[in-house]
Amino acid sequence: MILTGFIRDTFAASRILKFSTDSPFIHIHQSFQIFNHIENPNGFIWNTMMRAYVQRNYPEKAIILYKLMVDNNVGGSDNYTHPILIQACAIRLSDFEGKQMHNHVLKLGFDSDVYVQNTLINMYAVCGSMGDARQLFDESPVLDSVSWNSILAGYVQIGDVENAKCICELMPERNTIASNSMIVLLGRTGHVVEACQLFNEMPEKDMVSWSALISCYEQNEMYEEALVMFMQMKTNGIMVDEVVVVSVLSACAHLLAVNIGKMIHGLVVKIGIESYVNLQNAFIHLYSTCGDIMAAEKLFNAGCQLDQISWNSMISGYLKCGSVEIAKKLFDSMPSKDIVSWSAMISGYAQHDHFSETLALFQEMQLEGIRPDETTLVSVISACTHLAALDLGKWIHAYIKKNGLKVNVILGTTLIDMYMKCGCVENALEVFHGMEERGVSTWNALILGLAINGLVDKSLDTFFDMKKCGVVPNEITFMGVLGACRHMGLVDEGRRHFNSMIQEHQIEPNVKHYGCMVDLLGRAGMLKEAEEILESMPMAPDVATWGALLGACKKHGENEMGERVGRKLIELQPDHDGFHVLLSNIYASKGHWDDVLQVRGTMIQHRVVKTPGCSMIEANGVVHEFLAGDKTHPLINEIEDKLDEMNKKLKMEGYVPDTNEVSLDIDQEEKETSLFRHSEKLAIAFGLIVIIPPTPIRIIKNLRICNDCHSAAKFISRAFDREIVVRDRHRFHHFKQGSCSCMDYCSKMHATEALRNNTSVATTDTTPPS
């Protein structure tokens, strides 16, 4: 046409341009080239080109073309032109440009056209300018069903239930589209009963109506109702699409209803919509959530249109099934990773106790320049807690402050827990007081944290403040309160809170609450009462409760009861090293070496290996680990020298090694050497070398700190003028200037035991006697 000159014919030019813009095989730029060759385009031609830009998702080019049209003083705009441009503004969510178009409409006199009015109402509604949309709606001389649906859709979009209801009631005729919009809004805002009532009142229901109600049920966690409604939909012969199936599959995943999911999968294949990527993702999520990882893997491997969600769903599926290494391989092979990918892998590592890998992957994520979200940070802080990586934990807290991230209940509670379990009470209190919203879990973390750090009175005061603030305590709260009483031997206080839990708060004690009471009474030497509680429990005692009684028997020299309980525990859990060691030491304290050898033989028979004492200490962002008698550390020579220096200084301070802690049949000098090779002493020596004062030396111990190490740590804190914080498996010990935050409650318990037995007791870092 260009070569022959027919392009100069306006009608012919308009036809070829229309054909070009309507064809999916011709690129929009080629259509624009045709447009450029038309010498005198009329309004239809301008509209055709602008509409093509909007339809092909180039709204900004449509607006530029209109500006060109205005600049060239082309008078071709009509009542079809401005709706196209207003739609372009709506796509761009630009109410500023939309208002400019509105001014042009008023200037050119198209404001009375109902089609123009409706596109303006829709534009303002889509851009969230409901005040402008409502004003235009109220001032319109003519309103049709599109006008009413547009203003209603705007209120639905912003979640304004009251105004949406008002519009719905004023509508001259409420059509199916309007009712569907209201069901969507009511479902999204939790008004399930009203949504159901509206659905039932509808004279005509289409597929969207059913889909909206099913989605309403799914969003409000009424998963069984969603499945029932889907079955009714099928019974009524209503066609289903991928949108409703995705909602139903989500309900199946929450109910772990994998068999129903498989039936729906068969239906999807039958009606031919299985190739939709969002459906494939929903099926992958369903199968992996229900543990059928093979089905999920088969879908993933067969998928030809996988997206980011597909990869992320598969990684999450492997992690849920415990296949951490496979998940990591898939993660490494991803073509691109988003925050969800990183968060899923980091959270998976943390949930499966791969704490070192959690921190390493987080550091890799930082190098990639990916900004972590709250979920990722919760997992990383949790890993810091388990590894005592306080420096990194503090860095993350600083990162949260610097980037203005909202400290929600979960993130704040995790920070409090981390600081408390690293012995930083002041930092934990700072986080607590800075939180805008606190849940019961937040108060629980504070109550328990204060207790394990030796601030029992403050812990119980916090419990009082919690109730005064109107926060209702739960089972975990009372675990913290009873634990606080247990740490300081507050028997009467413990009894009062235990009774209050039942009578005042109507909380039925579980096996852990009973275990706390048994431990509290046992530590106080009230072994008969402890056993009575254990025997009167409404449920079978767990091994931890029996273990608490066994430990109390050991402490208070109640060997007869201890032997009986110890034998029962070994029957219940023959692979538990601690029970064997306690029973062995009870026999050793009575000089029954044949029984000791029998226990040792049982351990060998059941392949029970005693957990070695292990202490972790963080220095310069690196966590170092020491085992009892460890000689593998790169600085072992310097540590040995520091141990000698510690030994000399402590003896000058009046320290005498408590060799009663060693139940081995060896001479006194060997016993003293064995004591000084305990893991916490190695960690303290290392801390004195590399941690510059006044920074406290913080250590995490996997077992209970023994009496000798407790005594030595007090002397070291005074002799070297250093604050030492040791967290063992039960509590924190803050050593400062020769005293401990536990007020020597643990030492008193050990002393009582030694006086009763006048012989050896269990140690955490040695093995049973041979």
Buried (B, 14 or more C-beta within 10 A) or exposed (E): BEEEEEBBEBEEBBEBBBEBBEEEEBEBEEBBEBBEBBEEBBBBBBBBBBBBBBBBEBBBBBBBBBEEBEEEEBEBBBBBBBBBBBBBBBBBEBBEBBBBBBEBBEEBEBBEBBBBBBBBBBBBBBBBBBEBBBEBBEEBEEBBBBBBBBBBBBBBBEEBBEBBBEBBEEBEEBEBBBBBBBBBBBBBBEBBEBBBEBBEEBEEBBBBBBBBBBBBBBBBEBBEBBBBBBEEBBEEEBEBBBBBBBBBBBBBBBBEBBEBBBEBBEBBEEEEBBEBBBBBBBBBBBBBBBBBBEBBBEBBEEBEEBEBBBBBBBBBBBBBBBBBEBBBEBBEEBEEBBBBBBBBBBBBBBBBEBBBBBBBBBEEBEEEEBEBBBBBBBBBBBBBBBBBBBBBBBEBBEBBEEEEBEBBBBBBBBBBBBBBBBBBBEBBBBBBEEBEEBBBBBBBBBBBBBBBBBBBEBBBEBBEEBBEEEBEBBBBBBBBBBBBBBBBBBBEBBBEBBEBBEEEBEBEBBBBBBBBBBBBBBBBBBBEBBBEBBEEBEEEBBBBBBBBBBBBBBBBBBBEBBBBBBBBBBEBBBEBBBBBBBBBBBBBBBEBEEBBBBBBEBBEEBEBEBEBBBBBBBBEEEBBBBBBBBEEBEBBEBBEEBBEBBBEBBEEEEBEBBBBBBBBEEEEEEBBBBBBBBBBBBBBBBBBEBBEEEEBBBBBBBBBBBBBBBBBBBBBBBBBEBBBBBBBEBBBBBBBEEEBBBEBBBBEBBBBBBEBBEBBBBBBBBBBBE
